[in-house]
Amino acid sequence: MKQKISSATKKVSAAARARPSETRWSLIGGAAGAVLGLMVGGVGIAAMGGGAGVPAAVILAVVGGVIGNRYGISKDRPVP
């Protein structure tokens, strides 16, 4: 089990080092989305006769992370 965790950690850190802007902007976008979501509060999702409350911070952190990731990818790859 320790070998699997160690191997996965090495792969993740190698990917982060290979694409520094992508990693940085993904984290910035996720953090910004979480902060914005904390200011908003919660979101209610209702479907098929049931309802559930979901923290907006979770939803906006994921969305912000994806947007930051796409922006970081554009910064990492040089335009010819």
Stockholm file with secondary structure:
# STOCKHOLM 1.0

chainA/1-80         MKQKISSATKKVSAAARARPSETRWSLIGGAAGAVLGLMVGGVGIAAMGGGAGVPAAVILAVVGGVIGNRYGISKDRPVP
#=GR chainA/1-80 SS CHHHHHHHHHHHHHHHHHCHHHHHHHHHHHHHHHHHHHHHCEEEEEETTEEEEEEHHHHHHHHHHHHHHHHHHHHHSCCC
#=GC SS_cons        CHHHHHHHHHHHHHHHHHCHHHHHHHHHHHHHHHHHHHHHCEEEEEETTEEEEEEHHHHHHHHHHHHHHHHHHHHHSCCC
//
